[in-house]
Amino acid sequence: MAEPTPSQTVGPFFHLGLQQLHRNALASPNVAGERITLQGRVLDGDGQPVPDAQLETWQADAAGKYAHPEDPHSTSADPRFNGFSRIPTDANGFFQLTTIKPGPVPAPDGTQQAPHIVVLVFSRGLLKPLITRIYFPNDPANDRDPVLNLVPAERRTTMIAKPAAGAENLFECNLVLQGEKETVFFDC
């Protein structure tokens, strides 16, 4: 029996209507918070780059407040930060986001969620986007995060960025769409 190969069912044209929405720099100088850069690659099940993926990210501001009317915080979100980006990958599957480190946000049960960035992956071959989170290394709140703790311990590393060697506030996290090192994606 032949081993399955990565599927490619939707043509490379879906991104044309999204180009005007591309935005990979969220942190203008007047936004409060620690500046960070998150980068990585989107890879298929064979470890090959996905050159035409679109990433959509959502995150809270430095105080843990989303720019959304249904956010349960009693404080207002930073009006200078909307927490949304749409990032295309390049020919090597590479992406980069310059933003601020989000603050912890409340979980539905009243506990705190660790700082994280929600990522949706759109790509040919996907009829529905894939949804994951990227957490930050060595954050003490990771041990108590109710969502991260739903993931088996041996798979959590696929959702935790790594500090880049020799660079301050630069984090790396690859998104692997399938296979042995597949990133944990959620059914939503």
N, C-alpha and C positions, 0 to 999 in steps of 0.2 A: 504494500500500500504506500502510495506517495505521501510525503509530508506536505501539509497545507502551506501555501505561500500567502503573504500579506495580500489582502483584497484591495482592489482599486476599481470601484464601480462607478463613481461619479467623476465626470471630467474635470480638468484643471481650470474651469472657467468660473466657478462659484464666487471667487474672490473679487471679481470685477466691480460689483456694486458696493463693495465694502471699503475700497481703497480710501475714500474720503474720510472714513472713520478711524484710520490708523493713527494710533497715538501711543507712544511707548515712554513718554516722559510725563510723569504725574506731579512731580514735586517742584513747583516753582519756588524761588527763593523765599517768598513770604509765607509758605506753609510750615506750620509747626511740626517738628518731629525729626527723628534721626534719618538722614539720607542714606539710602541703600540702592544697590543695583543687583538685580536678579537676572541671571542669564543661564542658558542651557540650549539643548537641542531637542527637537521632536524626532523620535526614531521609530521605524516600523519594527515588526517582529523579527526581521532579519538583521536588525541593527543598522539599517540604511536610513539616511536622513529623509525626512518628509519635507520637500522643498516648498510646498504651497499650503501649509497649514495656517490657520488663523487661531490665535489664542485670545480669549476674552478674559480679563481679570476683573475681580471685584474685591474690594478691601475696605476696612474701616480706616478712619484717620488715626492719628497718634494717640488720641484719647479713647479709642475703641468705639467710635460712633460712625455708623454708616450714613451716607448722604441719601437717605431713603425715608419717606414719611412714616413707614411702619417700624422703624428702628425703635426698640423698647427703652433706650436710654432717655433719661429725663433732661439731659443737657443737649445743646444744639451741636450739630456737626460743624466742623471748620468750613465756612462758606467758600474758602479758597481751594478746597480739595474735594473732588467728586468721587474719587476712588475707583474709577472705571477706565479700562484701557482695552484697545484691540490692537494686537501685534501680529504682523505676518512673519513667517519664518523665511529665511533666505534660501539660496540654492543648497546650502549645507544643513538645512533644518535648524539653523541658529536663530534664537530670539534673545531680546534683551529688554528689560524694563527698569527704568529709573524711577524710584518712588520714595516713600517713607516707610519705616517699619510700622505696621499697624499695631494699635494697642489691643489688649485683651477685650473680648466682647462677651456679653452674657449669653449663657446657654438657655434653652427653653425651660430647663428645670431650676434655673436660678444660680447654677454654678458658673464659673468663668471658663471660657474657651481660650486656649493659648493664641497668641498672635499668629495669624495665618493670612494667606491670600488664596481666594477661590479662583480656580482656573477652569475654563471650558475650552476644549479642543475641538475645532471644526476642521474637517479635512475630507478630501476625496476618499471614498470607501466607507465613510461614516454617514449613516442616514440620520443619526441623532448625535449631538455633541457628547463628548466624554467629559465628566466632571470630577475634579480632584481638588485637593488643597495642598498648598506648600507651606510648611511650618519652618521655623528657624532653629538652627542647631543650638544645643545647650541652654535652651530656654527652660527654666524650672517649671513653667506652666504646662509644658508638653506632657509631663507625667500625670497631670490631672485633667487633661483635655478629654471631655466625654466622647468626642468624635474620633480623635486619634486612638483612644483606648478601645474602640470597636474593632480596630484593625489588628490582626495577629502581630505580635511583637517582631517577628522576623521579616515582616513586610513593611513596617513603619518607615524604614529607611528610604523607601521609594517616594515618600512624601516629605522628607526633611532635607532642606537645602544643605549644602556643604559650604563652609567658608573657602573662598578661592585663595590659593597659595600666594602670599606676598602682596595681597591687596586688602586694604581695610574697607569694610562695609560692602564687599562684593561677594555674592553668594551664587552657587551653581546648583542647578537641578535639571536633570534630563527627564523628559516625559517619554516613556517607552510604551507604545500603543498595544503591544501584545507580546507574548513569549515569556521566556524564563524570568527576565528582569522587569516584567510589566509593572508600570506604575499602578498603584491602587486607584481605581476609579469607582465612583458611587452610582448606584441605581437611584435615580431621582424622578 
